[in-house]
């Protein structure tokens, strides 16, 4: 798969989301080299550690969900230095991957074995909206927590704010810590809201609204969407070797005092 062939594949995968965010810095190459990419790796984050693991795996192209943000001072420059030295292209795709149907939210729904998707995550009028799905057979608060921890392979913080069984679930992966997202879940009769970050205000509002709140890590609630993207690329270019780069669970803290079970 040549780098230019990879680029030509993107519109067919992401459609309108590429044009929606084309001027927003939400996707693109951090470093690009035209070459035949035989080994492709993916991770959630662009960091010196993920680049180093890509180097060790003799990768030609690295795909991530996140760029190294501007406020991670000097990190992007360090990553690009390593990428250039080892002639590895890096492509990131952020918001388009959050809202495409095979993306981060729907991929996490698939991991928790949801039975029916009733609404995909979306971006409308400059606002993000969670995806919504339904279990045909309800889960208990602890059953959903255990299922999440098994799939994410990390501790999940959880707050039980009602005694009902859980059938309807809203998900916005990553930084879904805006109380307006929980309000949306409440207004759509969701029993639970799952995301990858929390604040004091999201915990307070979830309690007030009576919505069970589950918080994994930003990195691991989103990795399955990157994996789905990588698999789409491999479906088109079957000769590539696709590898997942394992990232540390640096956001997870084993503190049972933070969970209400």
N, C-alpha and C positions, 0 to 999 in steps of 0.2 A: 504493500500500500504506500504509494507516494504521498508526501505531505499535501500536495495540491489535490489529490484524489480525496483525501480526508476532508479538506475544505469544501469540496464540491458535494460531499455527502450531507453536510450540515443542514442546508435548507429543507431537504426532504425529511429530515428527522424532527426539526424544531419549528418549521413553518413560520407562522405569524410571530412567534416569540422572538425570533431573530430580529425582525423589523421593529417590533415593539421596543426592544432594548438596544437597538444598534448604536445609539448615540450616548448610552449611559455607562459605558465601560464595564458592562456586565458579562462580557465574554471576549475571547480573543487569544492570540498568541503572546505570551510573555517573551518567548524566544522561539524563532522559527528558522528551520533549516530545511531546504528542499532535498529530500533523500528518500530512499526506499526504507520504510519503517517496518522491520520484521518483528520487533519485540515492543509491545505497547504495555505500559503499566498505568494503573489508576489509583487515586487516593482522594480523600476529601480535601486536604490542605496542601498548598505549596509552602514548604518549609525547607530549611537546609537539611533536615533529617530525611524528609521524603525524597529529596533530590539525591542525597547520598545513597539511599537504598536503591533508587533507580540506577545509579551509577554501578553499584555492586551487582545488580541484576543484568547489566549490559543492555539497558533499555535504549531504544531509538526515539521513543516519544512518551511523554508523561502527560496524562490527562487528570485534571483535578476539578473539583467543584469551585474552590476558592482560589483567587489570586492571593498573593501576600499583600495584605491591605496597606494603604499608605501610612496608617498610624502604627504599623509594626516597623518602626524606623530602621531602615537599612536592610531589612530582611529580603525584600525583593532583589535588591542589588546583589546581595550575597548569593541568592539562588541563581540569578542570571549568570553570574561569574562561573559557577559550577556547571551550569547547562552549556554555556559556550565552550568551556574547556573540554567537555566530553561529547560535544556535538549532539545534544539531546534537545529535541523540540519540546516545548511545554505549551499546552492549550488548557484554558480554564473556561468553564461555562457555569454561571451562577444563576441568576433569576430565570433564564429560559428553562433550565433543568428543574427548577422548583415547580414550574407550572405546566410543562408538557405532560401528556397523559402517562408516559412511562417513567416520570421523574421521581424526585425525592419523596414526595408525600405518598403517591400511589405505590411506590416500591416498599415503603414501610408498612402500608396497609397490607400488602401482599405477604410480608414477613410475619405479621401477626395473624394471618389467615382469616382476614375479613371475608364475609360471605357475599356482600353486595356493596358496590360503590354507588352511592346516590348523588355525590357531587365531587368533582375533581377540584383540587386547589386552583385558585385563579387570581388574576390581577386585573382589577377593573377600577377605573377612575382614580388611578394612583394609589389604590389600596390593595393589600394582600388579603385573601380569604382562604381559610382552611379547606381541605378536603373532608368529606363526610362519608362514613361507611357504617354498615349495620351487620352485627352478628345475628344469625338466625336463632342460635341458641345462646342465651345470655351468659356472660361470665361474671364471676364475683370480682370484687375489687382486687383481692390478692391473686386471683388467677390471671388477670390481665397484667398485673405487675410482674408475676413470675414469667409469663410469656415474653414480655418485653426484655427482661433481664437475660433470658435465655438467648434471644435473637441478637441483642446488642452486645452480649458477653461482658456486661458491666453492671454495677449497681444502678438502680433507677430510683430517684426520689419520687415519692408519691404521697398525696394528701387525699384522704377519704372525706368527702364533704356531703355525702348522703348515703342512705342504706339501700338504695335500689340496685337491682342487678344491672349490669352494663350490657346494653344492646347497641346503642347508637354512639359512635365515636367520631370526634373531629381531630384532625392532625394537621399541624403546620410544623415541619421539621426545622431544625436549626434554632434561630433566634426568635421563636414564637412566643416572646414574653410580653407582648402587648395585651393589656387587659381587654382591648376592643376585640381581640380574637376570641377570647373566652366568652365575651358578651355575644358574639356571633354564634358560638357553639351553644350557649344557653338559649338563644332565640330560635335555634333550629332543633331544640329538644334533645341535645346530646347529653349523654350520661357522663362522658369523659372527654378530656382534652389532653392530647399528647404532643409534646414538643421537646426541644433540645436545650433550652435555657429558661431560667426563671428569675424574677425579681421579687422584692418584697410586695410590690403592687399586684403582680400576677397571683401570688399565693393568697394575698388578702382578698382579691376580687373573686377568685375561684371558690373560696370559702363562703363569701357573701352570696354568690350566685348559686351555690349548691351544685357545682360541677367538679367531679373528681379530676385531679390534676396529676399527670405523670410527666416527669422530666428526666430524659436520658441525657446524653452529651450531644453537643452540637455536631461533633465529628461523626459519631456513630449512628445518630438518627438519619444522617444524610448519605452515608457511604453506599447504601443499597441503590440509590438513584444513580450514582456515578457508575456503579457496577452495571446497572441496566443500560446505560449509555454505552459503556464499553462492549457489552454483548451485542448491541445493535450494530456497532462498527464491525465486530467480528462476523456477524451474519452476512454483511456485505463483502468483507475481505477475509475469507475463511483461513487464508494462509498465515495470518498474523498470530503471534504467540501473545495471549492476553494474560496479564498478571496483576493481582491485587497487592498493593503495598500495605503492610500492616502498620498502623500508627499506634502510638502509645495512648493509653486511656488517661491522659493528663487532666481531664476535666472531672473525672469520677472520684468521689471520695466515699469510702466505706464508712458511713456514719449513720447507724440505724436510728439515732436520735432525730434525724431529719425526716424520717418517714413515719407516716401515721398509718399503721396497719391494724 
